[in-house]
Amino acid sequence: MNKYELKYLFEQEATKVENLIDVVGKNAHHIQDLSAELKKKDASIDKLIARLNDKREEVFKLKNIIQSQTQKNLAEYHFPTEVDN
């Protein structure tokens, strides 16, 4: 190989490296964008989980109220308190 062929091969490889550097840069920016989007979605998920937990507590309280009211109604129906004046 003469020096011109070596120079041509070197220039080709240099071009390949520059193209790969551009691709890596684009991928890095894309990864940063995806990371920011994931952080936003994680924050949204955390808010929804907190809201879901609040709703679960509310449902638990309402179930307790319904259960106590049902027991009260059953007790009044089956064992009515008779008050004679």
N, C-alpha and C positions, 0 to 999 in steps of 0.2 A: 504494500500500500504506500502510495506516495503521500506527500504532505497535504495535497488538495483533498484527497479522499478522506484522510483523517480529519481535516478541518470540516468537511461536509458532515461526517458522522458525528463530530462533536456538536455542531450546530443543531443537528436533528435531536440529539439527546438533550441539549440545553432547552430547545423548544418544548420537548416532552416534559421536562422538569418544570418549566414555567407554567405549562398548562395544568400540571398536577398541583402546583402551588395555588393556582386560581381556584381549582376544584376544592381543595382543602379549605381555602378561605370562604368560599360560598357555603360549604358544609358547616363550617364553624358558625357563620351567621345564622344559618338555618337552625342549628342546634340551640343557639342562644334564644332565638324566637320561640322554639318549641318549649324550652325550659321556662321562659316567662309565661307562656300559655298554660303550662302545667301548674305553675305556682298559682295562677289565677283560679284554675279549676280546683286545685286543692283547697284554696280558701273558700270557694263556693261550696264544696263538699263539706267542709268543716261547719259552715253556717247551717247547711241543710241537716247535718247530723245533730247539731245542737237543737234545731227546731223540732226535729223528729223526737228527740229525747224529751223535750218539753211537752209535746203532744202525747207521748206515752205516759208521762206522769199525769197529765190531765185525764186520759182515758182510765188510768188506774184509780184515780180519785172518783171519777164518775161511776166506775164499776162498783166501788165500795159503797157509794151512796145508793145505787140501785139495789145492791145486795141487802143493805141494812133496811131499806124501805120495803123490800120484798119480805124480809123476815118479820118486820113490824106488821105488814098487812096480813101475813099468814097467822101470826100470833093473835091478831085482833079477830080474824075470821074463825079460827079454830078454838080459841080461848077468849071469847069476848069478856070484857070486864063488865060485870053487872053492878050497877050502882043503884041501890034502892034508897029512896029518900023517904 
